[in-house]
Amino acid sequence: METTLTPFGVRYPHLFDTFRQEMDRIMSRFWEPEGTGREEGVYTPPLNLAEFDDRYELWLDLPGVQKDAIDIEYKNGQLWISGKRDWNPEGREWRRIECPHGEFRRIVSFGRSVTPDGVEAELHDGVLHVVVPKAKEATTKHIQVKAR
């Protein structure tokens, strides 16, 4: 037996789910800065971002992308990661294509809180790992509380 909890007063709880999802998608794209990689024909690879006291670390899934096809730039407080995943269908009759291919772009804004000269990147097994050191003034400083 399957039970579903329905909020009081809502007769058709699933009627607006699709509409709500579509509005969420539209509004999330509306507030994105230009050049986030969601332009037509450019895909946005998934990204994980961690923050530490002295650095940020990013991991991007880029299966099938060669290191020479990746370009990383730091400009105007943003880290731009772009490139191209080549794909050759070789005349096959595809029934479904879900793997992204072509140009990709990912832009991460840091402001002026990082040291661009110390950025390091390494590609291993289709995962790009980028270490972005924080600027000295941006690192976390713990303040000891004194009692009187």
Secondary structure, DSSP 8 states (H G I E B T S, - for coil): -------TT-S-TTTTHHHHHHHHHHHHHHTS-TTSS-STTEE---EEEEE-SSEEEEEEE-TT--GGGEEEEEETTEEEEEEEE----TT---S---S--EEEEEEEE-TT-B-GGG-EEEEETTEEEEEEEB-GGGS---------
